[in-house]
Protein backbone atom coordinates (compact mmCIF):
# COMPACT_ATOMS: atom_id res chain seq x y z
CA UNK A 1 0.00 0.00 0.00
CA UNK A 2 1.10 3.52 -0.76
CA UNK A 3 0.52 6.68 1.24
CA UNK A 4 -1.59 9.28 -0.54
CA UNK A 5 -2.54 12.85 0.23
CA UNK A 6 -5.80 14.29 -1.06
CA UNK A 7 -6.60 17.99 -0.99
CA UNK A 8 -10.20 18.77 -1.80
CA UNK A 9 -12.23 21.97 -1.96
CA UNK A 10 -15.93 21.91 -1.12
CA UNK A 11 -18.54 24.57 -1.83
CA UNK A 12 -18.31 26.99 1.12
CA UNK A 13 -22.09 27.51 1.22
CA UNK A 14 -22.70 23.89 2.30
CA UNK A 15 -23.95 23.26 5.81
CA UNK A 16 -21.42 21.92 8.31
CA UNK A 17 -23.26 18.59 8.41
CA UNK A 18 -22.88 18.22 4.63
CA UNK A 19 -19.16 19.00 4.83
CA UNK A 20 -18.73 16.38 7.55
CA UNK A 21 -20.71 13.90 5.45
CA UNK A 22 -18.28 14.33 2.55
CA UNK A 23 -15.28 13.82 4.83
CA UNK A 24 -16.90 10.68 6.25
CA UNK A 25 -17.78 9.44 2.75
CA UNK A 26 -14.15 9.72 1.60
CA UNK A 27 -12.89 8.03 4.78
CA UNK A 28 -15.42 5.20 4.37
CA UNK A 29 -14.26 4.57 0.80
CA UNK A 30 -10.66 4.18 1.96
CA UNK A 31 -11.62 1.82 4.79
CA UNK A 32 -13.96 -0.25 2.59
CA UNK A 33 -11.11 -0.83 0.10
CA UNK A 34 -8.82 -2.14 2.85
CA UNK A 35 -6.87 1.04 3.55
CA UNK A 36 -6.66 3.28 6.57
CA UNK A 37 -6.94 7.03 7.11
CA UNK A 38 -3.82 8.51 8.71
CA UNK A 39 -5.09 12.04 9.28
CA UNK A 40 -7.68 14.60 8.23
CA UNK A 41 -6.82 18.28 8.48
CA UNK A 42 -9.52 20.88 7.89
CA UNK A 43 -8.11 24.20 6.67
CA UNK A 44 -11.45 25.99 6.61
CA UNK A 45 -12.93 28.51 4.20
CA UNK A 46 -10.43 30.38 2.04
CA UNK A 47 -10.64 32.64 -0.99
CA UNK A 48 -10.11 30.82 -4.27
CA UNK A 49 -7.39 31.99 -6.67
CA UNK A 50 -10.02 32.22 -9.42
CA UNK A 51 -13.80 31.68 -9.50
CA UNK A 52 -14.97 28.10 -9.93
CA UNK A 53 -18.62 27.71 -10.98
CA UNK A 54 -19.14 31.36 -9.96
CA UNK A 55 -17.89 30.63 -6.42
CA UNK A 56 -15.11 32.77 -4.95
CA UNK A 57 -14.58 30.85 -1.68
CA UNK A 58 -14.08 27.19 -0.88
CA UNK A 59 -13.73 24.97 2.18
CA UNK A 60 -10.33 23.25 2.04
CA UNK A 61 -9.50 19.88 3.63
CA UNK A 62 -6.50 17.53 3.47
CA UNK A 63 -6.79 13.78 4.00
CA UNK A 64 -3.72 11.55 4.29
CA UNK A 65 -4.41 7.85 3.81
CA UNK A 66 -2.80 4.50 3.01
CA UNK A 67 -4.50 2.42 0.33
CA UNK A 68 -4.10 0.76 -3.03
CA UNK A 69 -5.07 2.12 -6.42
CA UNK A 70 -8.67 0.92 -6.31
CA UNK A 71 -9.47 3.24 -3.40
CA UNK A 72 -7.96 6.19 -5.27
CA UNK A 73 -10.00 5.42 -8.39
CA UNK A 74 -13.22 5.18 -6.34
CA UNK A 75 -12.54 8.48 -4.56
CA UNK A 76 -11.86 10.14 -7.92
CA UNK A 77 -15.09 8.71 -9.34
CA UNK A 78 -17.23 9.85 -6.39
CA UNK A 79 -15.70 13.32 -6.23
CA UNK A 80 -16.11 13.80 -10.00
CA UNK A 81 -19.82 13.00 -9.72
CA UNK A 82 -20.39 15.41 -6.81
CA UNK A 83 -21.12 19.00 -7.77
CA UNK A 84 -20.30 20.07 -4.19
CA UNK A 85 -16.63 19.16 -4.72
CA UNK A 86 -15.14 22.11 -6.59
CA UNK A 87 -11.62 20.67 -6.95
CA UNK A 88 -9.54 17.77 -5.70
CA UNK A 89 -6.06 16.44 -6.21
CA UNK A 90 -4.61 13.15 -5.02
CA UNK A 91 -0.84 12.70 -4.88
CA UNK A 92 1.46 9.93 -3.71
CA UNK A 93 3.27 11.06 -0.59
CA UNK A 94 7.01 10.45 -0.86
C-alpha positions as CSV (number, residue, x, y, z in Angstrom):
1,X,0.0,0.0,0.0
2,X,1.1,3.5,-0.8
3,X,0.5,6.7,1.2
4,X,-1.6,9.3,-0.5
5,X,-2.5,12.9,0.2
6,X,-5.8,14.3,-1.1
7,X,-6.6,18.0,-1.0
8,X,-10.2,18.8,-1.8
9,X,-12.2,22.0,-2.0
10,X,-15.9,21.9,-1.1
11,X,-18.5,24.6,-1.8
12,X,-18.3,27.0,1.1
13,X,-22.1,27.5,1.2
14,X,-22.7,23.9,2.3
15,X,-23.9,23.3,5.8
16,X,-21.4,21.9,8.3
17,X,-23.3,18.6,8.4
18,X,-22.9,18.2,4.6
19,X,-19.2,19.0,4.8
20,X,-18.7,16.4,7.5
21,X,-20.7,13.9,5.5
22,X,-18.3,14.3,2.5
23,X,-15.3,13.8,4.8
24,X,-16.9,10.7,6.3
25,X,-17.8,9.4,2.7
26,X,-14.2,9.7,1.6
27,X,-12.9,8.0,4.8
28,X,-15.4,5.2,4.4
29,X,-14.3,4.6,0.8
30,X,-10.7,4.2,2.0
31,X,-11.6,1.8,4.8
32,X,-14.0,-0.3,2.6
33,X,-11.1,-0.8,0.1
34,X,-8.8,-2.1,2.9
35,X,-6.9,1.0,3.6
36,X,-6.7,3.3,6.6
37,X,-6.9,7.0,7.1
38,X,-3.8,8.5,8.7
39,X,-5.1,12.0,9.3
40,X,-7.7,14.6,8.2
41,X,-6.8,18.3,8.5
42,X,-9.5,20.9,7.9
43,X,-8.1,24.2,6.7
44,X,-11.4,26.0,6.6
45,X,-12.9,28.5,4.2
46,X,-10.4,30.4,2.0
47,X,-10.6,32.6,-1.0
48,X,-10.1,30.8,-4.3
49,X,-7.4,32.0,-6.7
50,X,-10.0,32.2,-9.4
51,X,-13.8,31.7,-9.5
52,X,-15.0,28.1,-9.9
53,X,-18.6,27.7,-11.0
54,X,-19.1,31.4,-10.0
55,X,-17.9,30.6,-6.4
56,X,-15.1,32.8,-4.9
57,X,-14.6,30.8,-1.7
58,X,-14.1,27.2,-0.9
59,X,-13.7,25.0,2.2
60,X,-10.3,23.2,2.0
61,X,-9.5,19.9,3.6
62,X,-6.5,17.5,3.5
63,X,-6.8,13.8,4.0
64,X,-3.7,11.5,4.3
65,X,-4.4,7.9,3.8
66,X,-2.8,4.5,3.0
67,X,-4.5,2.4,0.3
68,X,-4.1,0.8,-3.0
69,X,-5.1,2.1,-6.4
70,X,-8.7,0.9,-6.3
71,X,-9.5,3.2,-3.4
72,X,-8.0,6.2,-5.3
73,X,-10.0,5.4,-8.4
74,X,-13.2,5.2,-6.3
75,X,-12.5,8.5,-4.6
76,X,-11.9,10.1,-7.9
77,X,-15.1,8.7,-9.3
78,X,-17.2,9.8,-6.4
79,X,-15.7,13.3,-6.2
80,X,-16.1,13.8,-10.0
81,X,-19.8,13.0,-9.7
82,X,-20.4,15.4,-6.8
83,X,-21.1,19.0,-7.8
84,X,-20.3,20.1,-4.2
85,X,-16.6,19.2,-4.7
86,X,-15.1,22.1,-6.6
87,X,-11.6,20.7,-7.0
88,X,-9.5,17.8,-5.7
89,X,-6.1,16.4,-6.2
90,X,-4.6,13.1,-5.0
91,X,-0.8,12.7,-4.9
92,X,1.5,9.9,-3.7
93,X,3.3,11.1,-0.6
94,X,7.0,10.4,-0.9
